[in-house]
Amino acid sequence: MSESAAIEYTKVAEIKGPLMIIDGITKASFDELVEIETSDSTKRLGRVLEVGHGKAVVQVFEGTTGLAISGTKAKFLGRTMTMPVSPELLGRVFDGLGRPNDGLPDPIAEKFLDINGEPMNPERREYPTSFIQTGVSVIDGMLTLVRGQKLPIFSGAGMPHNLLAAQIARQATVVGTQEDFAVVFAAIGVQYSEAQYFKRSLEESGALRRSVLFLNLADDPAIERIITPRVALTVAEYLAFDLGMHVLAILTDMTNYAEALREISAAREEVPGRKGYPGYLYTDLANNYERAGRIRGKNGSVTQVPILSMPADDITHPIPDLTGYITEGQIVLGRDLFRKGVYPPVNVLMSLSRLMKDGVGEGKTRSDHMEVGNQLYDAYSRAQEVRALAEIVGRSGLTGVDLKYLDAGDMFESYFLKQGQDENRGLEETLSRTWDVLSTLPEGELTKIKEKHVRQYYKETK
């Protein structure tokens, strides 16, 4: 059905929260786009959520504030929501629905893509094996991001996840190749000041020319938040699989997205699941996260870093819990480190990158990379145990080796983990710092590193 053959209905039965129920429906499809025209001729967009018994439930993107039952018309357009795409998208800023937000005209479209994307054929998926450098030591050294991976950041209220997101967006690069790299950044339900920070951060660093920004603000209708990650990932897939670019998609904050899902579910009077979230929260999150990956025979890749703030720092909350099942690891920000003034405050003992082993090593990064990462985990874990012991028996009750571990733990936090928000560390510097930390321990303690690497990189301390 073409837009010229669109069907218009005038019988609005009910307006309820972000939903509009239209009566007398003869022809409508699930997910179909609807143009709603008010009595003063202003237009809003919506999409069909449910059809049956001559009625259609329409979700209104701009919200239903100011809409009246009488005098409102709904035109069913006969197509799903699409995003116009072309290489001109790079360097542009859009709102949460994909409309220009930078004062420039609409980019000229090469084609229009359905924002729901197309499922990636599992048989054509290629296993992620290529290293992405973020310039953040703790990620590159211990929680390596691999092209095509989904690696979420779990944070808490007031913690600097947005600063870390902007830093990764500015600094991320594919090292050692001439391949094109792009960043698609979707801010979901963020404050105006945060949106401006993201925009300014990318502009000032020059990273905006290889980026596409989607900004959905906290005062925008919550319903828009459902669309923002889908529009952003549609652009990421186009840049990756049509233009052959390596794309890093950063989605912040997925908690706001899930809250919008819960709002719509409540308005539809669906039976709630855990903590009031809809029973299909897992499926819905997976629909977004699984749009990352590589396709055999195509150059490009989509790597995702979704960021979500855990309510009350609860990692068992449904949003981080379900996200952990779908993605390949997680980076968890720790409140204790944050209070100590460490940035980024990554709690490495609760974090992991399941694909790190496949993206590092000889010919990819450096042959000792995986070993020193494991040894750092081990050393920091032991340091935490010794700290707990020292609180009971005091430092005087510790052995000489225990004291070495205490020093290594302090050095790990202050020298390796801690870095500036604009500090971009190369991989060689990151690995050098790992050896500086490990060299505070006796050689005999480095049980996870091959002897040849200990001989090559261990730094004798005076």
TORDOLUM-26867 format. One record per atom (N, C-alpha, C): residue in one letter; x, y, z. Coordinates in steps of 0.2 Angstrom, whole numbers, plus 5000, padded with zeros to 4 digits. Example, Ala and Ser with C-alpha at 12.3 -4.5 7.8 and 13.67 -1.06 7.14 Angstrom:
<recs>
A506649725039A506249785039A506649845039S506449895035S506849955036S506450005039
</recs>
This chain:
<recs>
M500449945000M500050005000M500450065000S500350114995S500750174995S500450225000E500850275001E500650325006E500050365003S500050374996S499450404993S498850364994A498950294995A498350254996A498150245003A498450285008A498450275015A497650285017I497450245022I496750245025I496750295031E496250335031E496150385036E495550365040Y495650365047Y495050355052Y494950415056T494350425058T494250485062T493950465069K493850405070K493450375076K493950355082V494150405086V494650395091V494250375097A494250315100A493850285105A494150315112E494850315113E495050325119E495850345119I496050395123I496750415124I496950395131K497450355131K497650325138K498450325138G498650375142G499450375143G499750395136P500250355134P500550365127P500150335122L499550305123L499250265118L498550295116M498350285110M497750305107M497450245104I496750235106I496350175103I495950205098I495950175092I495550195086I495050145084D494450165083D493850115082D493750115074G493350065072G493150055065G493650035060I494250005063I494749985059I494549935054T494749945047T494549885043T495249855040K495749895040K496349875037K496949905041A497349865045A497949895048A498349835050S499049845050S499549795052S499949815058F500149765061F500649775067F501249805065D501449855069D502049895068D501949955062E501349955059E501250005054E501250075056L501550115052L501650185054L500950225053V500850265058V500250305058V500350385059E500050425055E500150495055E499450525059I499550555064I499050585068I498950655067E498350685065E498250755063E497750775068T497950835072T497550865077T497050915073S496550945077S496050985074S496451055072D497051065074D497351125072D497951115067S497851055064S498251025058S498951015060T499151015066T499850985068T499850915067K500450885066K500450815065K500950775069R500850715071R501250675076R501250605072L501850575074L501950505072L501750455077G501550395075G501450335079G501450275076R501450215079R501450155076R500950105079V500750055076V500250015078V500549955083L500249955089L500549905093L500049835093E499449845092E498949795092E498349805088V498149755085V497549755080V497049705082G496449715082G495949665083G495249685084H494749645082H494049665084H493849735082G494149755076G493949825073G494349885077K494749865081K495149925085K495849915083A496249975084A496949975084A497250015090V497749985093V498050025098V498750055095V498750125095V499250155092V499750195097Q500350185097Q500850215101Q501050275098V500950335102V501150405099V501850425101F502250435096F502950445098F503050515102E502750565100E502750625103E502350635109G502050585111G501550585117G500850615115T500350595120T499650615118T499450685121T499950715124T499750775128T499450825123G498850855125G498550905120G498050875115L498050805114L497650775110L496950765112A496450775108A495750765110A495450705106I494950675109I494550625105I494250645099S493950705100S493550735094S494050775090G493950775083G494350815079G495050795077T495250735080T495850705078T495750645073K496250655068K496250605063K496850555063A496750495061A497350445061A497350425054K497950435050K498050405044K498550345044F498350285042F498750225042F499150225036L499850235036L500250245030L500450175026G500250125029G500350055025G501150035025R501550065029R502250045029R502550055037T503050015038T503350025044T503850085045M504050105051M504450165051M505150145048T505450195044T506050185041T506550245043M507150235042M507650285043M508050295036P508050355034P508450375028P509150365029V509550335025V510250325026V510650345020S511250365021S511750385016S512450405020P512950405016P513650425019P513550495022E513050535020E513050605023E512850605030L512650545033L512450545040L513050555045L513650545043L514250545047L514350625048G514450635055G514550705057G513950745059R513350705058R512750735060R512450725067V511950765069V511650755076V510950755074F510550705077F509850695076F509550685083D508850695083D508450685089D508350605089G507950585094G507850515096G507450485090L507050515086L506750485081L507050485074G507650515074G508050515068G507950575064R507750635067R507650695063R508250745065P508450785060P509050825061P508950865067N509450875071N509450915077N510050965078D510350975072D510951015072D510851075067G510251095066G510051155062G510251145054L510451085052L510551075045L509951035042P509951035035P509351005032P509450925032D508850895031D508850825030D509450795026P509850745028P510350725023P509950685017I510250695011I509950665005I510050585006A509450555005A509450475007A509650435001E510050385002E510250334997E509650284996K509450265002K508850225003K508550225010F507950195011F507650195017F507650125020L507850115026L507850055029L507450045035D507049985036D506649975041D507049975048I506750015053I507150025059I507249965063N506849915062N506849845066N507349805063G507649825058G508249785055G508049715052E508549675050E508349615048E508849565052P508549505054P508949455058P509549435054M510149435058M510749415055M510749335054N510849305048N510849235047N511449205052P511249165057P511749135061P512249095058E512149065052E512649035048E513149075045R512949145044R513349195041R513749235046R513649225052R513949265057R514649235058E515149285058E515849275059E516049285066Y516449245069Y516649245076Y517149305077P516949345082P517349405083P518049395086T518549415082T519249405084T519749465084S519549525082S519949575081S519949635086F520449655089F520549705094F520349775093I519949805097I519749875096I520149915102Q520549965101Q520849995106Q520450055108T520250065115T519850115117T520350175120G520950155122G521350205125G521250205132V520850165135V520750155142V521050095145S521550105149S522050045151S521649985153V521149995158V520849935161V520449895156I520149935151I519749895146I520249865141D520749895138D521249875134D521649815137G521849825143G522249775146G521949715149M521349725152M521049665156M520349645153L519949695150L519249685148L519249695140T519649675136T519749695129T519149685125L518949745122L518449745117L518649715110V518149675107V518349645101V517849665096R518049675090R517549695085R516949645084G516349665084G515749625084G515449605090Q515849625096Q515649605102Q515049645105K514749625110K514249665114K514549665121L514749715123L515149725130L514749785134P514349765138P513949825142P514349855148I514149915150I514449945156I513849945161F513949915166F513449915172F513749975177S513250025178S513450075182S512950085188G513050145191G512550165196G512350235196A511850255199A511650325199A512250375202G512450425198G512950475200G513650455198M513750395195M514350375193M514550395186P515250395184P515450435178P515350385172H514850355171H514750305165H514750355159N514350405159N514350455153N515050475151L515450495156L516150525155L516550465151L516450405154L516750345151L516550335144A515850335143A515550325136A515850375131A515850445133A516150495129A516850485127Q517250465132Q517950445131Q518050395126I517650335127I517750285122I517550305115A517050345115A516850365108A517350415105R517650455109R518250495106R518850455104Q519050405108Q519650375107Q519650305104A519150275103A519050205100A519350205093T519750155092T520050155085T520250075084V520250065077V520549995075V521250005073V521749975077V522449985077V522749945071G523249975067G523649935063G523249915056T522649945055T522349945048T522150005046Q522050005039Q521850075036Q521050075035E520750025039E519950025038E519650075041D519050095038D518650155041D518350135047F518350185052F518050165059F517550225060A516950205063A516450255064A516150245071V515850295074V515450285080V514750305080V514250265082V513550285082V513450295089F513250355092F513150365099F512350385100A512050335104A511350355105A511250365113A511050425114A510850445121A510150445122I509950405127I509250385128I508950415134G508550465134G508250485140G508750525145V509250565142V509750595146V509550665147Q509850705152Q509750775153Q510050815147Y509750875147Y510050915141Y510750935142S510950945148S511750955150S512150895147E511950835149E512250775146E512350775139A511750785136A511750785128A512250835125Q512250895128Q512650945126Q513450925127Y513550895133Y514250865134Y514450815129F514050775127F514250725122F514350755115K513950805114K514050835107K514650875107R514750915112R515350955113R515950915113S515950865117S516550815118S516750785111L516350765107L516450735100L516650795095E516350855096E516550905091E517250935093E517450945099E518050975101E518650925099S518550865100S519050815099S519150795091G518650825087G518650805080G518350735078A518150705083A517850635082A517150635079L516850695079L516150705077L516150685069R516650705066R516650695058R516550615056R516750575061R516650505060R516150475064S515650515067S515150495072S514450515069V513950475072V513250495071V512950495078L512650555080L512350565086L511550565086F511250525091F510550525092F510450545099L510050605100L509950625107L509250625108N509050585113N508350585116N508450605123L508050665124L508150705130L507650675135A507850695142A507350665147A506650695147D506650755144D505950795144D505650775137D505950735133D505550705127D505050655129P504550645125P504050585127P504450525128A504250485134A504650425135A504550375129I504050385126I503850335120I504450335115E504750395114E505250405109E505850355111R505950345117R506550305119R506550235116I505950205114I505850145111I506150145104I506150195101I506350205094I507050225094T507350265098T508050285098T508550235097P508650175101P509150125099P509050095093R508350085091R508250055084R508450095078V508350155079V508550205073V509350205073A509650205079A510350215079A510750145076L510450085078L510750025076L510550015068T510050045066T509950035059T510450075055V510650135057V511250175054V511850135055A511950105061A512650065062A512650005057E512049975056E512149915051E512249945044Y511949995042Y512050025036Y512850045035L513050075040L513850095039L514250035039A514049985043A514449925043A514449885037F513849865035F513749815030F513549835023D513449905023D513349935016D513949965014L514250005019L514850045017L515550015020G515449955023G516049915025G516449945031M516149985035M516550025040M516449975047H516949985051H516949955058H516550005063V516049985065V515550035069V515550015076L515650065081L515550055088L514950095090A514450055092A513750085094A513750085101I513750145104I513650155111I512950185113L512650145117L511950155119L511850175126T511750235128T511650255135T511050295136D510550285140D510650235146D510050185144M510250115144M509750065142M509150055148T509350085154T508850075159T508250125157N508350185155N507850225152N507450195147Y507750155143Y507350125137Y506950075141A507150035145A506749985149A506150015153E506250075156E505750105159E505250125155A505350145148A504850165143A504450105141L504850045141L504449985139L503949965145R504149975151R503749965157R503150015157E503250075155E502650125154E502150105149I502350085143I501950065138I501549995140S501949955143S501649895145S501049905151A501149955155A500649965160A500049995157A500150045152A499650075149A499250025145R499549975142R499149915139R498849865144E498949875150E498649835155E498949765154E499549755152E499849685152E500049655159V500049595159V500249565165V500949575167P501149605172P501849625173P502249565175G502949575174G503349525176G503749545182R504449525182R504849555188R504849625188K504749655195K504749725196K504349765191G503849735189G503349775184G503549775177Y504149755175Y504349755168Y503949705164P503849715158P503449665154P503849595154G503449545153G503749475152G504249475146Y504149515141Y504549505135Y505149555135L505349575141L505949625142L506549585139Y506649525141Y507249485138Y507249485131T506649465128T506649465120T506749535117D506449585120D506549655117D507249675118L507549665123L508249685124L508749645119A508549585118A508949535114A508849565107N508249585105N508149615098N508649665096N508849705102N509249765101N510049745101Y510149705106Y510849685107Y511149635102E510649595099E510949545094E511049575087R510949645087R511049675080R511849695080A512249675085A512949675084A513249615081G513849625078G514149565075G514549575068R514749525065R515149525059R514749475054I514749485048I514449445043I515049415038R515049355038R515549325033R515549355026G516049375023G516049395017G515949475016K515849505022K515749575022K516349605027N516549665025N517149695028N516949725035G516349755035G516149795041G515949755047S515849785053S515649755059S515249805064V514849775068V514449825073V514649795080T515049835083T515149825090T514749865095Q514449835100Q514049875104Q514249875111V514249945114V514349955121V513749985124P513249945126P512649975129P512849995137I512550045139I512750065146I512050075150L512050045156L511450045160L511650055167S511250105170S511350115177S510850075181M511150035186M510749985190M510450025195P509750015196P509450045201P509650025208A509850065213A510150055219A510750005219D511150015213D511749975212D511649895212D511049875211D510849805211D510949765205I511449725205I511649695199I511149635197T510749615202T510249565201T509549595198H509549665198H508949695195H508849665188P508149665186P508049625179P508449655173I508549725173I508849745167I509649725166P510049735172P510749705171P510749635171D510249605174D510249525175D510149495168L509649525164L509449495158L510049515153T510249575153T510749605149T511449555149G511549535155G512149485156G512049425153Y511449395152Y511349335149Y511449345141I511249405139I511249415131I511949425129T512349465133T512949495130T513549455132E514149475129E514749435130E515249465136G514949465142G515349495147G515049565150Q515349595154Q515149665157Q515749695160I515649765160I516149805164I515749835169V515949825176V515549845181V515849905185L515549965186L515850015189L515750015197G516250025201G516150005208G516150075212R515650075217R515550135221R516150145225D516450095228D517050105233D517550145229L517750125223L518250155219L518050225217F517450235216F517150305214F517250355220R517150325226R517250365232R517950385233K518350335231K519150355232K519350405227G518950425222G519150465217G519550435211V519450365210V519750335205V519350335199Y519650365193Y519250365187Y519650325182P519350275178P518650255178P518650205184P518050205188P518050165194P517850095192V518250055188V518049985186V518149935191N517649905194N517749845198N517949785194V518649775193V518849725188V518649655191L518549645197L518449575200L517649555198M517249605197M516549585195M516449595187S517049615184S516949625176S517349565173L517149565166L517449515162L517249525155S517749515150S517549515143S517649435141R517149405139R517149335137R517549325131L517549375126L517949365120L518649385120M518849415126M519549445126M520049395123K520049325125K520549275124K520549265116D520049285112D520049275105D520249335101G520349395105G520549455102G521249485103V521549445108V522249465110V522749415108G523449425109G523949375108G524349395102E524749345101E525249345095E524949365089G525149415085G524849435079G524249485079K523949485085K523449535086K523549595091T523849575097T524049635101T524849615103R524949575108R525549555110R525549485114S526049445113S526049375115S525849375123D526049425127D526049415134D525349445137H524949475132H524349515134H523849475138M523649415136M523149375140M523449355147E524149335147E524449315153E524449365158V524649425156V524749485161V524049505164G523549505159G522849515161G522649475167N522749405166N522549355171N522949365177Q523649385177Q524049385183Q523849455187L523549505183L523349565186L522749545190Y522249515187Y521649485191Y521849455197D522349405197D522549365202D522849405208A523249455206A523649495211A523149545214Y522649575210Y522149625214Y521749585218S521549525216S521049485220S521449465227R522049445227R522449435233R522549495237A522649555234A522749615237A522049635241Q521549625238Q520849635242Q520849585248E521049525247E520949485253E521449505259V522049525257V522549555262V522249615265R521949655261R521649715264R521149705270A520749655268A520249635273A520549605279L521149565278L521449535284L521849585288A522149635284A522449695288A522049725293E521349735291E520849765295E520749735302I520949665302I520849625308I521449615312V522049605308V522649595312V523149655312G522949705308G523449755307G524049745302R524349795300R524949775295R525449745298S525549745304S526149715308S526049645308G525449615307G525349545307G525349515300L525549555295L525549525289L526249505287T526349455282T526949425280T527249475275G527949465273G528249515268G527949505262V527749445259V527349445253V526649475253D526349465259D525649505259D525749575258L526249605261L526349675261L526549695254K526849655250K527049665243K526349665239Y525849625241Y525249625237Y524849685239L524849705245L524549775247L524849825243D525449835242D525749885238D525549875231A525549815228A525349805221A524649825220G524149815225G523449835224G523349905224D523749945229D523750015229D523950045222M524550015220M524850035213M524350025207F524049965208F523549945202F523050005202E522750025208E522250075207E522450145205S523050165208S523250235207S523650245201Y523950185198Y524450195192Y524150165186F523850105187F523550075181F522850085179L522450085184L521650095184L521550165183K521850205187K521650275187K521950315181Q521550355177Q521850395171Q521450445170G521650495166G521250555165G520750545160Q520250595160Q519650585156Q519850595148D520450635147D520650645141D521250615139E521450565143E522150525143E521950465138N522350465133N522250415128N522850375128R522850315131R523450275132R523450215126G524050215123G524150165118G524250095121L524150045117L524249975120L524949965123E525449985120E526149975123E526150005130E525950065130E525950105137E525550065142T524950035140T524549995145T524849935147L525149895142L525549835144L526149855148S526449905147S527049925151S526849945158R526249975159R526049985166R525849925169T525549875166T525449805169T526049775172W526549785168W527249755170W527549795176D527449865176D527649905182D527349885188V526649865188V526249845194V526549775196L526549725191L526749655193L527449655195S527849695193S528549695195S528649715202T528149735206T528249755213T528149685217L527949635213L527949565217L528549525215P528749475219P529249435218P529149395212E529649375208E529549345202E529249275203G529349245208G529049175210G528249185210E527949245211E527249245212E526849255205L527249265200L526949275193L526849205190T526349165193T526249095191T525849085185K525549145182K525149135176K525449165170I526049175171I526449205165I527049155163K527149145157K527649105154K528349135156E528749085157E529449105160E529849155155K529749145148K530049185143K529749255143H529149265145H528849335145H529049365152V529149325157V529449355163V530149385162R530549345159R531249365157R531249425153Q530749425148Q530849485143Q530549545146Y530049545151Y529649605152Y529749625160Y529949575164Y529949595172Y530449645173K530249695177K530649755178K530949745185E531549735186E531949735193E531849795196T531549795202T531549855207T532149855212K532349915213K532849925218K532649915225
</recs>
